[in-house]
Amino acid sequence: MTKLSVNINKIATLRNARGGNVPDILQVAVDCQRFGAQGITVHPRPDERHIRYSDVQNLKSLVITEFNIEGNPLPKFIDLVLETCPNQVTLVPDTHDQITSNAGWDTKKHKDFLRNIISIFKKQGIRTSVFVDTDLINICYAAETGADRIELYTEPYAANFAENKEKAIKPFVIAAQKATELGLGINAGHDLNLENLKFLCAKIPDILEVSIGHALISDAIYFGLENTIQLYLRQLK
């Protein structure tokens, strides 16, 4: 079964909008795991507009499932990852002012850079994943960086799902096949929700983990957090 990692950035966004510590990001992480989530994902950005670096440090001792830290490997981010030693680090090429990640790595262009960064993390026993689109060239070069996994950027799939889901999934199936041939594990994330998740995992059963934040937290407003996590887990079975 594909694992569900809950991205709790949006909870931190809500907290930061008012100040103080409501909702409590640490308690939410504990509760997500108690409700069945098999991992917690955070994506700290340099301006700390949602998850703060101190949150990541405090979460380390509370995440008993799998801790996944996403982000652009700037020096401050690298130091944070090495300090907290998560189970997985996902490298994402976002700029400091992006609202959300909207592209994967050009792994051919940045192969040497990624290889050097990944070697640092792997020396500490941290599993590495590289955020990529379905371009087979990028997947091939991702393998050359020494990464353990790729995370497929699924926004194009989600955007085209309602119009033609078979057409939308096709490049992702091909990309996943290539990744498997190259010995890369497969994660997926971005704009996945209760409507499109089950079909994705049915067509690509090799997906090891999905990271879902915005849609899941939005659904929780209506269904409650515990019930929402269970709804997502059912889509993965």
N, C-alpha and C positions, 0 to 999 in steps of 0.2 A: 504493500500500500504506500502510495506517495505521502510523505510527511507534510503536515501543515505547520508552517512557521508564521506566527502572527507579527506583523510589523506594527509597533505601537507608537510610531511617530505622531499619528494624528491625535492620540491621547495627550501627548506632550504639547501639541499645538493648542489644544483646548486649555490646558493648564496655563500655558504661557500667556494666553489672551487675557486672562484675569489677574495673573500674578498669584503668589502663594503656592499652595501645594494641593489644589483640588482641580481635577482628579489626581490622585497619588499614583504616579507612573510606576513606582516600585510595586505597589499593591496590585495594580492592574496586571503587571507581568506575572506575579505569583498566581493571580486568579486565572489568567489565560491558561496557564499550565494545569491548574487544578480542574479547569473546565475541559481539558483534553488536548490543548495545543501541544504539538510535539517539538516546538521550537519558538524562540523569541528573536525577532529581527529588529535592529535599530539602524538608522542611517544618519549619523551626526554630520552636520554641515558646519563649515567654519564660522558662520554667524550664529550658530546655536539657536535658530529660530524655532526649532521644535525639540528634539532630543539634545540635551546638553552633554558635554563631555563628562561632567560629574555624574550624570544619570548612568552613563555607560559604566563608569567605575563602580557605582553602587549596585548596578544590576548583576555584576559578575558573580557575586556570592549567592544571588537569589535565583538565577536561572539554572535549573536542575535538569532540563531537557537538552536543548541545543541552542547555543548562543551564536547568532550570526550578526556580524557587524559589516555594514555596507558603507562604501564611500570612495571618494577620489583619494588615491594614496599620496596626499601631500605630507610633508614632514610631521605636522602635528597629528594627523590621522595615523600615520605609521607608529608614532610613539604611543598613541592611545591603544592601538591593537596589541603592540608588544607588551604593554603594561597589563592589559586585561586578559590576554591570551584566550580569545573565544575559541569555540570549536571550529568556526569557519569565518573567513573574511572574504567578502565579495567586492571585487574591485570594479568601480563604476566611474566612467569618465565625465561626471557632471561638473559644471562650473559653479562658482560660489553663489551665483545669483539665480540659478535655475529653480523654478517652482517644484519641478519633479524631474526625474531622469527621463530623457527622451531619445536616447541613442546608445548603441553599444560601442565597444572599442573598435577602432581600426587597428586590429592586432598585428597586421603586417607592418604598418608604420611605427607602432609602439612596441614591437616585439622585444627589443633589447631592454627598454625601460621596464616593461612588465616582468620580464624574466628576472631582472635584478631585484625588483620588489618582491616577487613571489619567492625567490630564494631566501630572502630575509625571513619571511613568515614561515616557510617550511622548515627552516632550521629550528624554529621554536615549536614545531609539531602542530602548526595551525593549518587546517585544510584551506585550500585557496580555490576561489571560483572567479571567473571572468565574465562580465556582463557583455553579451554579444547579440547581434541580430542574426538572421538566418543566412547571411552571405557565407557560402562554403569556404571562401578564402579566409574569412575571419575566423572560422572554426578551425581550419587547418593550422593557422598560425597561433591560435590559442593553445593548441596542443604543444607547439614548439616553445611556448613560454614556460612550460613545466607546471601549468595549472592542473589541479585535480579534477575540476569541474568547469562547466560553463553554466551561466544562467541565461536562458533565452529571454530576450526582451519581447514580451507578448502583446504589447499595445497594438501592433498591426493586426494580429489575430482577433483581438477583442473588438477593434473598430469595424472589422468586416464580417464579424460572426453572424450578425442578424441578416445580412444580405445574402451570404452564401458561405455557410460554415465549412463545407467541404473544400471550397477554394481557399478559404482563409487558413485552414489548417495545413494544407499541402506543403508549403515551404518549410513549416516547422517539423513536419514528419521527416522530410528529406534531411533537414539540418540535424535532427536527432539521430538519424541513422548514421550520418557521417561522424558525429561526435562519438557514438558508440564504437564505430570502426576504429577510431583513433584512441580509444581507451579513456575517453573523457566521461565523467559522470554528468548527468543533466539535471539542472534546476530550472525553474521557470518563474517569471513574475512580471507584473505590471498590468493593471486593469483586468485582472482575473476576478470573476464574481460568481454568484450562484447560478447564473444562466450559462456561462461558457466553460466553467471549470471541469465539469464531468466529461464533456466531449473531448476536451484537450487531453485529459489523462487516459481516456479510453483509446484515443488514437495514438498516444505516445506513452505506453505503459512503462517505459524505462525512466520516466521522470522520477527523480528521487525526492525532490522537495519543491514545494511552491511557497513563495513568500507573498503574503497578501495583507494589505493594510487598509487603504482608503475604503474600498468596497466593504470589507468586513466590519470596520468600525462604523461606517454609515448604516449598514444593516442592523448593527447592534442598537442603534437608536430606536428602531421599531421592534426588534425581536428580543432584545436583551443580549448581553454579551455571552452568557453561558449557552443559551439556545442557539445563537448565531454560530458559535464555534462548532457546535454539534451539527448544524445544518451544513457547514462547509466540510466537515469530516465525512458526512454521508456522501457528498459528491465525489469524494476521493476513494470510496470503497468499490 
